[in-house]
Amino acid sequence: MTDIKKIGIIGGSGALGSALAHRLIKESFEVTIGSRSPEKTISKIGYSDEDLGVQNLKVQGIAQTASESELIFLTVPFAAHQKTVHVIKPHVYGKIVVDTTVPLVPPKVARVQLPDSGCVARMTQEILGNDVHVVSALHNVAAKSLAKSETPDGEVMVFGNNKEARETVIQLISKISLKGWHCGSIDNAVVAESLTPVLIFMNKFYNFTGSGIKIVDESMTQ
């Protein structure tokens, strides 16, 4: 799983998806953005038509992106999450799907509002089935920091039922200057999903530009 080069980003015109795309392209990954409206997406992500082939970037439909990519990032809003997962399901057998979805329900996005299932990532795993390696990550990384900082200060909790799949994602995000940590099974992802609204509240309350998390241990501070 560690020799992955073709990355799909479903929802790549959003803040997180586009920041991921730019960083992965810089590291020579072949990136495909999956969108319901590919033409509109091209204008949103800041590349001209002439740039696309040169920059190792394609923009096409969601199903085609899922089919042609070796690993898929899911960066869609919560409102579009379940429908999108069903669209990609026939095309991701045996692959890693990295779900970054946070269950934000506007307008109260600074309040924890978990789905009835309790965890978005668990819902994704249940829909896609056990032949797909769902990994949950990148919930608590500020998109602005990812887009602008050479080395983002925040770290990433990585969840999933398959240790090798988690490690693949940790190694992948290390190439874009992000430190990832193994944090257990997909059920544990509820912690990161719940934390994002708290960080949003803190951003507003303290006028932060983009708060994040960092894992510390006594041995690291000695």
MIVEXZA-28601 format. One record per residue (C-alpha): residue number from 1; chain; x, y, z. Coordinates in steps of 0.1 Angstrom, whole numbers, plus 5000, padded with zeros to 4 digits. Example, Ala and Ser with C-alpha at 12.3 -4.5 7.8 and 13.67 -1.06 7.14 Angstrom:
BEGIN
   n chain east north   up
   1     A 5123  4955 5078
   2     A 5137  4989 5071
This chain:
BEGIN
   n chain east north   up
   1     A 5000  5000 5000
   2     A 5030  5023 5004
   3     A 5038  5029 4967
   4     A 5006  5048 4960
   5     A 5009  5076 4934
   6     A 4974  5082 4921
   7     A 4953  5101 4946
   8     A 4916  5110 4943
   9     A 4901  5139 4962
  10     A 4863  5138 4962
  11     A 4851  5173 4970
  12     A 4885  5189 4960
  13     A 4871  5224 4953
  14     A 4865  5230 4991
  15     A 4891  5246 5014
  16     A 4906  5213 5027
  17     A 4904  5194 4994
  18     A 4921  5222 4974
  19     A 4948  5226 5000
  20     A 4955  5189 4999
  21     A 4956  5189 4961
  22     A 4981  5217 4960
  23     A 5004  5200 4985
  24     A 5002  5165 4970
  25     A 5009  5179 4935
  26     A 5041  5196 4948
  27     A 5052  5161 4960
  28     A 5047  5147 4925
  29     A 5015  5127 4932
  30     A 4990  5124 4904
  31     A 4959  5140 4917
  32     A 4924  5137 4904
  33     A 4896  5159 4919
  34     A 4862  5143 4917
  35     A 4833  5167 4914
  36     A 4797  5168 4904
  37     A 4806  5199 4882
  38     A 4841  5195 4869
  39     A 4840  5227 4848
  40     A 4831  5248 4878
  41     A 4857  5231 4900
  42     A 4886  5240 4876
  43     A 4879  5277 4881
  44     A 4876  5273 4919
  45     A 4909  5255 4925
  46     A 4931  5282 4909
  47     A 4944  5263 4878
  48     A 4938  5272 4842
  49     A 4930  5246 4816
  50     A 4966  5248 4803
  51     A 4979  5240 4838
  52     A 4960  5208 4844
  53     A 4982  5183 4825
  54     A 5014  5201 4835
  55     A 5006  5200 4872
  56     A 4997  5163 4875
  57     A 4961  5173 4881
  58     A 4928  5161 4865
  59     A 4893  5171 4873
  60     A 4865  5147 4864
  61     A 4833  5131 4878
  62     A 4831  5115 4912
  63     A 4826  5079 4901
  64     A 4854  5081 4875
  65     A 4878  5096 4901
  66     A 4871  5069 4926
  67     A 4876  5042 4899
  68     A 4909  5055 4886
  69     A 4925  5065 4919
  70     A 4946  5041 4942
  71     A 4936  5060 4973
  72     A 4907  5084 4978
  73     A 4903  5114 5002
  74     A 4867  5122 5010
  75     A 4864  5160 5017
  76     A 4828  5167 5011
  77     A 4805  5186 5035
  78     A 4785  5164 5060
  79     A 4752  5172 5041
  80     A 4766  5155 5010
  81     A 4785  5127 5027
  82     A 4761  5098 5026
  83     A 4751  5103 4990
  84     A 4787  5106 4979
  85     A 4798  5074 4998
  86     A 4771  5055 4979
  87     A 4783  5069 4946
  88     A 4819  5058 4952
  89     A 4810  5024 4967
  90     A 4812  5003 4934
  91     A 4846  5018 4926
  92     A 4867  5015 4958
  93     A 4869  4977 4965
  94     A 4902  4969 4982
  95     A 4912  5006 4983
  96     A 4919  5030 5011
  97     A 4892  5057 5016
  98     A 4903  5085 5039
  99     A 4872  5102 5054
 100     A 4878  5137 5066
 101     A 4841  5145 5072
 102     A 4830  5163 5103
 103     A 4793  5163 5112
 104     A 4788  5201 5112
 105     A 4752  5212 5110
 106     A 4749  5249 5101
 107     A 4743  5274 5116
 108     A 4755  5259 5149
 109     A 4789  5247 5137
 110     A 4806  5255 5170
 111     A 4784  5229 5187
 112     A 4790  5191 5187
 113     A 4761  5174 5167
 114     A 4769  5138 5161
 115     A 4748  5117 5137
 116     A 4724  5090 5150
 117     A 4750  5064 5142
 118     A 4774  5081 5166
 119     A 4803  5085 5142
 120     A 4806  5095 5105
 121     A 4836  5074 5098
 122     A 4819  5043 5112
 123     A 4789  5050 5089
 124     A 4813  5052 5060
 125     A 4828  5018 5069
 126     A 4794  5002 5073
 127     A 4782  5015 5039
 128     A 4814  5006 5020
 129     A 4819  4972 5038
 130     A 4849  4955 5052
 131     A 4866  4950 5018
 132     A 4873  4988 5018
 133     A 4899  5002 5043
 134     A 4883  5033 5057
 135     A 4907  5056 5075
 136     A 4895  5086 5094
 137     A 4919  5116 5095
 138     A 4925  5153 5090
 139     A 4895  5165 5110
 140     A 4914  5190 5132
 141     A 4938  5205 5107
 142     A 4929  5241 5097
 143     A 4926  5243 5059
 144     A 4941  5278 5060
 145     A 4972  5264 5077
 146     A 4975  5236 5053
 147     A 4972  5260 5023
 148     A 4996  5286 5036
 149     A 5021  5272 5060
 150     A 5052  5254 5047
 151     A 5050  5232 5078
 152     A 5016  5232 5095
 153     A 5019  5232 5133
 154     A 4990  5209 5141
 155     A 4991  5171 5141
 156     A 4967  5145 5129
 157     A 4949  5117 5147
 158     A 4945  5087 5124
 159     A 4918  5061 5129
 160     A 4909  5028 5112
 161     A 4904  4991 5117
 162     A 4934  4981 5095
 163     A 4968  4990 5110
 164     A 4985  4988 5076
 165     A 4960  5012 5060
 166     A 4965  5037 5089
 167     A 5003  5035 5085
 168     A 4999  5041 5047
 169     A 4980  5073 5054
 170     A 5004  5084 5081
 171     A 5033  5079 5057
 172     A 5014  5097 5029
 173     A 5006  5128 5050
 174     A 5042  5129 5063
 175     A 5051  5138 5027
 176     A 5031  5170 5030
 177     A 5046  5179 5063
 178     A 5019  5166 5086
 179     A 5026  5144 5116
 180     A 5001  5116 5120
 181     A 4994  5093 5150
 182     A 4978  5058 5152
 183     A 4947  5064 5174
 184     A 4929  5030 5171
 185     A 4898  5017 5155
 186     A 4873  5035 5133
 187     A 4849  5039 5163
 188     A 4875  5061 5180
 189     A 4871  5087 5152
 190     A 4842  5101 5171
 191     A 4867  5119 5193
 192     A 4882  5139 5164
 193     A 4848  5145 5148
 194     A 4836  5159 5181
 195     A 4867  5181 5186
 196     A 4863  5201 5154
 197     A 4833  5221 5166
 198     A 4853  5229 5198
 199     A 4882  5242 5178
 200     A 4858  5263 5157
 201     A 4844  5278 5189
 202     A 4879  5285 5202
 203     A 4888  5302 5169
 204     A 4859  5326 5173
 205     A 4862  5332 5210
 206     A 4900  5338 5210
 207     A 4902  5352 5175
 208     A 4925  5324 5164
 209     A 4932  5321 5127
 210     A 4932  5283 5128
 211     A 4936  5262 5160
 212     A 4947  5226 5159
 213     A 4960  5198 5182
 214     A 4994  5185 5191
 215     A 5002  5152 5209
 216     A 5026  5156 5238
 217     A 5042  5131 5262
 218     A 5064  5138 5292
 219     A 5094  5121 5274
 220     A 5090  5147 5246
 221     A 5094  5176 5269
 222     A 5124  5164 5288
